[in-house]
Amino acid sequence: MKREKLLSVAVGVLTALVCAALCACVLTLYASGLQNRAETGSAFAPIFTREAVARQLLWVCPALALWLIAVIIAGAYNEKQGKKRPAPGRIPIQWLPMQPIREASKTAVLRGALYAAAVLFIVLGVLNGGLHDVLVKAINICTECIGLG
């Protein structure tokens, strides 16, 4: 019970750390982008550039990797405990059906691999200019469909 509580506290702390790091990353990017606009004197200078986003994400990646490892370890530990199903009518809201240990570890590995792939594709999309493309498409939808322009 003590290890389970320690793991859940560690995952919670790391989740808060990753959220704080991402918020700091966005605020730093926005501040540097506004400073860039003020220096150039152009209202159309980009706030977010690929290089700036890549520099900021390098600071977040270690915290994200630690969080992902902690989530996988906590999930594998909880599934190895083999907790019995509660009596009917007394099932907690957060209860999920337990799987056998062999399948549970495969599920944890698959879940971790999918998280890693999702983060990788988000980073690659930002570095590839996908952020700008999505913004341009959103602007076009608003101006064409709704008729703002």
N, C-alpha and C positions, 0 to 999 in steps of 0.2 A: 504494500500500500504506500509505503514511504517513497519508493522509487517511482511509482506511478505519479504521485503528486509532484515529485521533483521534476520529472520529465514534462508534465503538463505546465508547470511554472516556467521551465526553460523554454518551451515552445511559445508560451505567451510573451515572455520577455523578448525573445528573438523576433516574434511577429511585430511587437511594438518598435523594436530597433529598426527592422526593415521598413516599416511605415514611416518612421521618423526620417530615415535616410532618404527615402523616396521624396518625401515632402521637402526636405532640405535641398535635394537635387533640383526639384522643379523651381523652388524659390530662387536658388542661385542662378539657374539658367535664365529665369525671367529678369532678374536684376541685371545680369550681365548683358542681356539683350536690350533692355531699356537704356543701359549706359552706352551700348554700341549705337543705338538710334540717336541718342543725344550728341555723341561725338561726330557722327556723320552728318547730322542735321536732316536726315531723310526719315519721313514718317513711314516709308515703305521698306526700310531695311529690315531683314528678317530678325526675329527675336531668337528663334531656335535654329542653330546650324547643326549639321551632322557631327562636325568635329567637337563642338561644345557638348552635345548630348553624349558622345562616346567618352569624352573625358569625365563627365559626371557619372556615367554608368560604371566606370571602372571602380569608383569608390563604393558603389552599392553592391557590386557582385560578390565580394567576400561575405557580407552580411546575409545576402540572399542564399549563398551556398551553405552557410552555417544553418540557416533556418530550414532549408530543404533537408539537410542531413538530420537535424533534430526531429523534424516531422516524420521522416521515414523510421528513425530509431524508435520514437514514441509509438508509432503505429504498430511496428513489429513487436514491441514489448507488450503492448496491450493485447494483441492478438495471441501471443504465446501464453498469456495468463490462463486462457481457456475458461473464462468466466461462464458460469451456468446461466441459463435463461431464467429470468425472474418468473415468479408465479403469475398465472393469468390474472389480468385486472390490475397488476402492479408493475407494468412495464414503464420505465422512465421515458421521457420524451426523447432523450439523447441516445437511447439504446438502439444499437444496430445488430442484426443477426451476426453471430460469430461464424467464421469459416474454419475449416481444419487448418492446422499450422502450415502445412505444405502449400496449400492454395493461398493462405493469407500472406505468406512471404512473397509469393509470386505477384500478388495483387499490390503489395507495398512497393515492390521493385518497378512494376509497370506504372503505378501512380507517380513514383519519383521520376521515371524516365519521361512521362508525359509532361510533368511540370518543367523539367529541364528543357524539353523540346519547345514548349510554349514560350519560355523565357528567351531561348535562343532565337526563335522566329520573331519575337517582338523586337529584340535588339537588332537583328538583321533588317527588319522592316524599317526601323527608325534610321539606321545607318544608310539604307538604300534610298531614302527620300520618300518613303511611304507616308510619313507624317504630313508632308507638304501636299502630296497627291490627295489624301483624304480631305484635307482642309479645302483644297480647290474644288473637289467634287461637292462637298457640303455647301460651299458658297454658291456653286452653280445651281444646285437643287433649290436653295432658298430663293435665288433671284429669278429662276425660270418658272418653277412650279407655283410658288406662292405669289410671285409678281412684285417682289420688293424693289426690283431695279427698273 
